Amino acid sequence: MIEVRGLCKTYVTKESKGFFKTNKNYLKAVDNLSINIKKGEITGLLGINGAGKTTTVKMLSTLLEPTRGDIIYDGMDIKKNEKIIKSKVNMIAGGERMIYWRLTAKENLKYFGSMYGLHGKYLNERIDYLLELVGLQDKKNIPVEKFSKGMKQRLQIARGLINDPDYIFLDEPTLGLDIQIAKEMREFFLELVKKQDKGILLTTHYMKEVEELCRYIYILNEGKLLKEGSVEDITKMSTTEDGNLEDVLLMMAKEVSIENKEVI
Ligand SMILES: Nc1ncnc2c1ncn2[C@@H]1O[C@H](COP(=O)(O)OP(=O)(O)OP(=O)(O)O)[C@@H](O)[C@H]1O
């Protein structure tokens, strides 16, 4: 399990005020966040734009240093075991980030595998296994620029699994995909947690996806935890008869904006 306790991130930006003077601005992007990410299930991290989801995921995947707080991976503190933890996590993003267009599918996986220190027979076998798994084995020598959106997304998945991570961060994984491919992807992620006992943290704006995949969700607002609970319990908070998660989130966003206005 990943245990996050009292996590904070403050961004400091400088603003120029004339020739010699600069002002420092402080923004609390993540504020005292405590969450758990368990193996064998998909946990949702939700919130409107700018809520702090990406910042949280960057800290969990060792890309960004927290200002304060603890992140414990299966009992190991991230501060003392960064190298081991780096080898146990990976990220699958939606869209076309993090893959090289001019390289073939196989060359992409070789490159990313080498970044995890993988090489030789093990890496070649792992690449073959993953290409087979995502249905790209017969396309492995084609440059990615000739791939369709769905094929690129399959390659993203293979890339995110290259180091056989225990924990996977899914960042809008079905962004821009057609209904059929998005459905296939969701089934694939469910299999990953059920059959391979991976722990997945999902950030997405598609509430239908959350309803289908997640058991437990955390809702962030301006860096703070607004609500947490099972999808079932949170959905029950809807005030409409055929209520769904989207209604609940919209209701919460409205409440927060009214409270903020009252404070002002
Ligand atoms: N490198 C940075 N420097 C300064 N401020 C930043 C930086 N990255 C993010 N922020 C700010 O931190 C806050 C949280 O941003 P973050 O990207 O974590 O939110 P998010 O929930 O992922 O949003 P989205 O859904 O739009 O991706 C925002 O106000 C954002 O403008």
The ligand as an ORCA input file, in Angstrom:
! r2SCAN-3c Opt
* xyz 0 1
  N       5.401     24.374    -11.792
  C       4.459     25.132    -11.249
  N       4.761     26.350    -10.759
  C       3.821     27.140    -10.193
  N       2.523     26.776    -10.039
  C       2.159     25.564    -10.500
  C       3.095     24.678    -11.133
  N       2.431     23.531    -11.489
  C       1.158     23.705    -11.093
  N       0.976     24.906    -10.516
  C      -0.271     25.422     -9.924
  O      -0.626     24.529     -8.866
  C      -2.038     24.339     -8.813
  C      -2.358     22.849     -8.933
  O      -2.014     22.427    -10.259
  P      -2.131     20.896    -10.748
  O      -1.628     20.864    -12.160
  O      -1.496     20.026     -9.753
  O      -3.711     20.672    -10.726
  P      -4.614     19.560    -11.444
  O      -5.667     19.204    -10.463
  O      -3.763     18.479    -11.972
  O      -5.266     20.359    -12.669
  P      -5.710     19.819    -14.118
  O      -6.967     19.036    -13.915
  O      -5.952     21.104    -14.851
  O      -4.576     19.042    -14.699
  C      -2.631     25.192     -9.934
  O      -3.042     26.426     -9.374
  C      -1.454     25.401    -10.885
  O      -1.574     26.615    -11.582
*
